[in-house]
Amino acid sequence: MTDETSLVLGEVEVIRVREWHRPFAPAADLFPAVAAEVWEADEEWLAPDHWEPDSGLAVVALQTWVLRSGGRTVLIDTGVGNGRERPGMRRFHRQQGDFLGLLAKAGVRPQEVDVVVNTHLHVDHVGWNTVDAGGEWVPTFPHAQYLIPAADDFHYGRRQDRPEVDRLIYEDSIAPVHRAGQAVLWDGRHRIDEHLTLESAPGHTPGSSVLRLASGSDRAVFAGDLLHSPVQVPHPGCNSSACLDPAQAAASRRRILERAADERELLVPAHFGGSGAVEVRREGDGFALGQWADFGPKRTVPAAG
């Protein structure tokens, strides 16, 4: 698969821009409630895109979803960014990547981006909000409206007891957007256009959110970090180690999966490898994976029916 692929849902084009897809961390550390036997039993469909059996590492993707909707360009999450001070976070510390080059290959120029959605304010979702302009962080997308969950803006930006790395993330990736007058804080529900709506889904972070797409007969939910691996679909009570409120995260995850199964929404989390998007179906009291999306050049997902 190339680093940028697309499909069309109703009147919305969905473009996947993938910075990398690789083993990330021990599955036992990232998903402490998922027993080793679960990974082994499901190896046939988890490996190699989501789990590396020999090392026991979970495999994840770092990617941005680009939506072309109603004549506008919308980015969902912006990765890690370049040259960031992230002490204690070796995977993200002082990284150098070609995200803007990947966007250009997908036909997206920074000046043409209309909306940036940060599903939440973790390090790997906000980094390319800004770029270094002569020693000053400025918005990467000069004409865009940045939609930021209000609860996360408070949690990461205004708490007196926040860790140093949270302060750094906020100061180089969020505060410059505020200073430029491009930040829009929202809570609960926020409609972007006739096809796209943001909804709160707290737990992973206080302001964690999802973006729902409804166009014609097609449906999708861009689920951010409610799920990091497809192993969580049949095991929705299992959180990642990064979830700040485990009980609330599990409740939000189950709610999103129920709706995805009942309304035939394509599930599009932030970090799934492989195709990156999958159908969900009910199985007894739980859920199972359905068909993976077929990303390619201008392909249309068949309408539900």
C-alpha positions as CSV (number, residue, x, y, z in Angstrom):
1,M,0.0,0.0,0.0
2,T,1.2,3.5,-0.8
3,D,1.4,6.2,1.8
4,E,-1.6,8.0,0.5
5,T,-4.7,6.2,-0.7
6,S,-8.4,7.2,-1.0
7,L,-12.0,6.1,-1.2
8,V,-15.2,8.0,-1.6
9,L,-18.1,7.9,0.9
10,G,-21.2,9.6,-0.6
11,E,-20.0,13.0,-1.6
12,V,-16.9,13.0,0.6
13,E,-13.4,11.9,-0.5
14,V,-11.4,10.3,2.3
15,I,-7.6,10.3,1.8
16,R,-5.2,8.4,4.0
17,V,-1.8,10.0,4.6
18,R,0.4,7.6,6.5
19,E,3.7,8.7,8.0
20,W,4.7,5.3,9.2
21,H,3.4,1.8,10.0
22,R,5.7,-0.2,12.3
23,P,6.1,-2.2,15.6
24,F,5.6,0.4,18.3
25,A,5.6,-1.1,21.8
26,P,5.1,-4.4,23.7
27,A,1.5,-5.4,23.3
28,A,1.5,-6.4,27.0
29,D,2.5,-2.8,27.9
30,L,0.1,-1.0,25.5
31,F,-2.9,-3.3,26.3
32,P,-2.2,-4.6,29.8
33,A,-5.7,-6.2,30.1
34,V,-5.3,-8.3,26.9
35,A,-3.9,-11.7,27.7
36,A,-1.0,-13.1,25.6
37,E,-3.3,-16.0,24.7
38,V,-5.7,-13.6,23.0
39,W,-3.0,-12.3,20.7
40,E,-1.8,-15.8,19.9
41,A,-5.3,-17.1,19.3
42,D,-6.0,-14.3,16.8
43,E,-2.6,-14.3,15.1
44,E,-4.1,-15.2,11.8
45,W,-5.7,-11.8,11.4
46,L,-3.6,-9.7,13.7
47,A,-0.2,-10.4,12.1
48,P,1.6,-8.7,10.5
49,D,-0.4,-5.5,10.3
50,H,-1.3,-5.2,13.9
51,W,1.0,-7.5,15.9
52,E,4.4,-8.9,15.5
53,P,4.4,-12.5,17.0
54,D,8.1,-13.0,17.2
55,S,8.7,-9.8,19.3
56,G,5.3,-9.5,20.9
57,L,5.2,-5.8,19.7
58,A,1.9,-4.1,18.8
59,V,2.1,-2.7,15.3
60,V,0.5,0.7,14.8
61,A,0.2,3.4,12.1
62,L,0.8,7.1,12.4
63,Q,-1.5,8.7,9.9
64,T,-3.7,11.7,9.1
65,W,-7.1,11.4,7.5
66,V,-7.9,14.1,4.9
67,L,-11.5,14.7,4.0
68,R,-12.7,16.7,1.0
69,S,-16.2,17.7,1.9
70,G,-18.4,20.5,0.5
71,G,-15.6,22.1,-1.4
72,R,-13.4,22.3,1.8
73,T,-10.4,20.3,3.0
74,V,-10.5,18.9,6.5
75,L,-7.5,17.3,8.3
76,I,-8.1,14.8,11.2
77,D,-5.1,14.9,13.5
78,T,-1.6,16.1,12.6
79,G,0.9,13.6,13.9
80,V,4.1,14.2,15.9
81,G,5.7,17.2,14.1
82,N,9.4,17.9,13.6
83,G,12.0,19.2,16.1
84,R,9.8,18.9,19.2
85,E,11.3,18.6,22.6
86,R,9.6,15.5,24.1
87,P,11.9,14.4,27.0
88,G,11.1,10.9,28.2
89,M,9.2,10.1,24.9
90,R,12.0,8.7,22.7
91,R,9.6,7.8,19.9
92,F,8.6,11.4,19.5
93,H,11.6,13.4,20.7
94,R,13.2,15.6,18.1
95,Q,11.7,13.7,15.2
96,Q,12.3,14.7,11.6
97,G,9.8,13.5,9.0
98,D,8.3,14.5,5.7
99,F,4.7,15.0,6.6
100,L,4.2,18.1,4.5
101,G,5.8,16.3,1.6
102,L,3.3,13.4,2.0
103,L,0.4,15.9,2.1
104,A,1.7,17.5,-1.1
105,K,1.8,14.0,-2.8
106,A,-1.8,13.7,-1.8
107,G,-2.6,17.0,-3.4
108,V,-2.9,19.0,-0.2
109,R,-1.1,22.4,0.3
110,P,-1.0,24.0,3.7
111,Q,-2.6,27.2,2.4
112,E,-5.6,25.2,1.1
113,V,-6.6,23.5,4.4
114,D,-9.8,24.9,5.7
115,V,-10.3,22.9,9.0
116,V,-7.9,21.0,11.3
117,V,-9.6,18.6,13.7
118,N,-7.6,17.5,16.8
119,T,-9.6,14.5,18.1
120,H,-7.6,15.0,21.4
121,L,-4.4,16.7,22.5
122,H,-1.9,13.8,22.8
123,V,1.6,14.2,21.4
124,D,1.0,12.2,18.2
125,H,-2.2,14.1,17.2
126,V,-1.2,17.7,17.3
127,G,2.5,18.0,16.2
128,W,2.0,19.4,12.7
129,N,-0.5,22.0,14.0
130,T,2.5,24.3,13.9
131,V,5.9,24.7,12.2
132,D,9.1,26.5,13.3
133,A,9.3,29.9,11.6
134,G,12.7,31.3,12.6
135,G,12.5,30.2,16.2
136,E,8.8,30.9,16.6
137,W,6.1,28.3,16.4
138,V,3.3,29.4,14.0
139,P,0.2,27.5,12.6
140,T,1.2,25.2,9.7
141,F,-2.2,25.9,8.0
142,P,-2.5,29.6,7.9
143,H,-6.1,29.8,6.7
144,A,-7.5,26.9,8.7
145,Q,-9.9,26.8,11.7
146,Y,-8.5,24.5,14.3
147,L,-11.2,22.6,16.2
148,I,-10.0,21.7,19.7
149,P,-12.0,19.9,22.4
150,A,-12.5,22.4,25.2
151,A,-12.0,19.8,28.0
152,D,-8.6,18.8,26.6
153,D,-7.6,22.5,26.1
154,F,-8.2,23.0,29.8
155,H,-6.6,19.7,31.0
156,Y,-3.4,20.2,29.0
157,G,-3.2,24.0,28.9
158,R,-4.4,25.4,32.2
159,R,-3.8,22.8,34.9
160,Q,-1.2,23.9,37.5
161,D,-0.1,20.3,38.1
162,R,0.5,19.3,34.5
163,P,3.6,17.3,33.7
164,E,6.4,19.1,31.9
165,V,5.9,17.2,28.7
166,D,2.2,18.3,28.6
167,R,3.4,21.9,29.0
168,L,5.8,21.5,26.1
169,I,3.2,20.0,23.8
170,Y,0.7,22.7,24.6
171,E,3.2,25.5,24.2
172,D,4.6,24.5,20.8
173,S,1.5,22.9,19.2
174,I,-1.7,24.5,20.8
175,A,-0.9,27.9,22.2
176,P,0.4,29.3,18.9
177,V,-2.9,28.4,17.3
178,H,-4.7,30.4,20.0
179,R,-2.4,33.4,19.6
180,A,-3.1,33.4,15.8
181,G,-6.8,33.5,16.5
182,Q,-7.4,30.2,14.7
183,A,-8.5,28.0,17.6
184,V,-12.2,27.1,18.1
185,L,-13.0,25.3,21.4
186,W,-16.0,23.1,21.4
187,D,-17.8,20.7,23.7
188,G,-20.5,18.1,23.3
189,R,-21.2,18.3,19.6
190,H,-20.0,20.5,16.8
191,R,-21.2,20.4,13.2
192,I,-18.5,21.1,10.6
193,D,-20.8,20.9,7.5
194,E,-23.8,18.9,6.2
195,H,-21.7,15.7,6.1
196,L,-19.4,16.0,9.1
197,T,-20.1,16.3,12.9
198,L,-17.8,16.1,15.9
199,E,-19.0,14.4,19.1
200,S,-17.4,14.1,22.5
201,A,-16.3,10.6,23.5
202,P,-14.4,11.1,26.7
203,G,-12.2,8.7,28.6
204,H,-9.0,8.3,26.7
205,T,-8.6,12.0,27.5
206,P,-11.2,14.4,29.1
207,G,-12.0,15.8,25.7
208,S,-11.5,12.8,23.5
209,S,-13.8,13.0,20.4
210,V,-14.9,11.3,17.3
211,L,-15.9,12.6,13.9
212,R,-19.0,11.2,12.2
213,L,-19.5,11.2,8.5
214,A,-22.9,10.8,6.9
215,S,-23.3,11.3,3.2
216,G,-25.9,9.7,1.1
217,S,-26.2,6.1,2.3
218,D,-22.6,6.0,3.5
219,R,-21.5,6.3,7.1
220,A,-18.2,6.4,8.9
221,V,-16.8,7.2,12.3
222,F,-13.3,8.5,12.7
223,A,-12.7,7.3,16.2
224,G,-9.4,8.8,17.2
225,D,-7.7,6.8,20.0
226,L,-10.9,5.1,21.3
227,L,-9.2,2.1,19.8
228,H,-5.5,1.6,19.1
229,S,-5.8,-2.0,17.8
230,P,-8.5,-4.2,16.2
231,V,-8.0,-6.6,19.1
232,Q,-10.1,-4.1,21.1
233,V,-13.2,-4.7,18.8
234,P,-13.9,-8.2,20.2
235,H,-12.5,-7.0,23.6
236,P,-14.0,-3.5,24.0
237,G,-13.4,-3.5,27.8
238,C,-9.7,-3.5,27.3
239,N,-8.1,-0.1,27.3
240,S,-4.8,1.1,26.1
241,S,-2.3,2.1,28.9
242,A,-2.7,5.8,27.7
243,C,-6.4,6.0,28.7
244,L,-6.7,8.5,31.5
245,D,-10.2,7.3,32.7
246,P,-10.4,3.6,32.0
247,A,-14.0,3.1,32.9
248,Q,-15.2,6.1,30.9
249,A,-13.0,5.1,27.9
250,A,-14.4,1.6,27.9
251,A,-18.0,3.0,28.0
252,S,-17.3,5.4,25.1
253,R,-15.7,2.6,23.1
254,R,-18.7,0.3,23.6
255,R,-21.1,3.1,22.6
256,I,-19.2,3.9,19.4
257,L,-18.9,0.2,18.5
258,E,-22.6,-0.3,19.1
259,R,-23.5,2.5,16.8
260,A,-21.0,1.5,14.2
261,A,-22.5,-2.0,14.1
262,D,-26.1,-0.9,14.1
263,E,-25.8,2.0,11.6
264,R,-23.2,0.3,9.4
265,E,-20.6,3.0,10.0
266,L,-17.1,2.3,8.8
267,L,-14.8,2.3,11.8
268,V,-11.7,4.5,11.2
269,P,-9.5,4.8,14.2
270,A,-6.3,6.9,14.3
271,H,-3.7,4.1,14.5
272,F,-5.0,1.0,12.8
273,G,-2.5,-0.6,10.4
274,G,-3.5,-2.6,7.3
275,S,-6.4,-1.0,5.5
276,G,-6.9,1.3,8.5
277,A,-10.7,1.1,8.4
278,V,-13.1,-1.8,9.0
279,E,-16.7,-2.7,9.3
280,V,-18.0,-3.8,12.7
281,R,-20.8,-6.3,13.4
282,R,-22.5,-7.6,16.5
283,E,-21.7,-11.0,17.7
284,G,-23.8,-12.1,20.7
285,D,-23.3,-9.5,23.4
286,G,-20.1,-8.3,21.8
287,F,-18.6,-7.3,18.5
288,A,-16.6,-8.8,15.6
289,L,-14.6,-7.4,12.7
290,G,-16.3,-7.3,9.4
291,Q,-14.8,-6.4,6.0
292,W,-11.8,-4.1,5.8
293,A,-12.2,-1.0,3.6
294,D,-10.7,-1.2,0.1
295,F,-8.6,1.9,-0.2
296,G,-7.3,2.7,-3.6
297,P,-7.4,5.3,-6.4
298,K,-10.8,7.0,-6.2
299,R,-12.7,3.8,-5.2
300,T,-16.3,4.1,-3.9
301,V,-17.4,2.1,-0.9
302,P,-20.7,0.2,-1.8
303,A,-23.7,1.7,-0.2
304,A,-25.2,-0.2,2.7
305,G,-28.3,-2.1,1.8
